[in-house]
Amino acid sequence: MFSDKKVSEEHPDDALEQIARNLKPSQKVFVGVTDVNNPAVETTEVVRNRVLATAKHIPLSQLGTTDDCGFNPLSDDAGTSRKFAFAKIRARVEGTKLAELALGLN
C-alpha cells in the first residue's frame, strides 16, 4: 500500500493487483506517483515509496512512472504555476531514482 496519507486511488493495492493480472508481456504500465490535485509537492521519499509499493505488483521491466492524469505544466491552466508543476515533476524524477537505487537498478 502507498505509505503516505492521501493518494488519488483509494485502494492502490487492489488496482495494481488487477492491472498485474491483466498485463500482457508486451505492455508497459505508467503509474501516477504525484497527485496533481494535491496542492502539496510530494517529497522524493513519498515518490520512492509509491514506486516501491507498485514494484511489488508490476514487473520492473514493464513499469514506468508519470504524474497523475490531467497534469500539463505548459497549458494555460491559471491554477497551476510553472514553478509548482516543475516541482512536482522534479519530485517524480528524483523519487524514481531513489526507488531504482533501493531496487538495485542503478
Residue pairs with C-beta under 8 A, 6 or more apart in sequence:
1 12
1 13
1 53
2 12
2 49
2 50
2 53
3 46
3 49
3 50
3 53
4 42
4 46
4 49
4 50
6 35
6 38
7 35
7 50
8 32
8 35
8 37
8 68
9 15
12 53
12 54
13 53
13 57
16 31
16 53
16 54
16 56
16 57
16 58
17 57
19 29
19 57
19 58
20 57
20 58
23 29
23 58
23 59
23 62
25 62
27 62
28 62
28 63
28 64
29 58
29 62
29 63
29 64
30 64
30 65
30 66
31 50
31 51
31 54
31 58
31 63
31 64
31 65
31 66
32 65
32 66
32 67
32 68
32 69
33 42
33 47
33 50
33 51
33 54
33 65
33 66
33 67
33 92
33 95
33 96
34 41
34 42
34 47
34 67
34 68
34 71
34 88
34 89
34 91
34 92
35 42
35 68
36 67
36 68
36 69
36 70
36 71
36 80
36 88
37 68
37 70
41 84
41 87
41 88
41 91
42 88
42 91
42 92
42 95
43 91
43 95
44 91
44 94
44 95
44 97
44 98
45 95
45 98
46 91
46 95
47 65
47 91
47 92
47 94
47 95
47 96
47 98
47 99
48 95
48 96
48 98
48 99
48 102
50 95
51 63
51 65
51 95
51 96
51 99
52 99
52 102
52 103
54 63
55 63
55 99
55 103
60 103
60 105
65 92
65 96
66 92
67 88
67 89
67 92
71 80
71 85
71 88
72 80
73 80
73 82
73 85
73 86
73 88
73 89
74 82
97 106
100 106
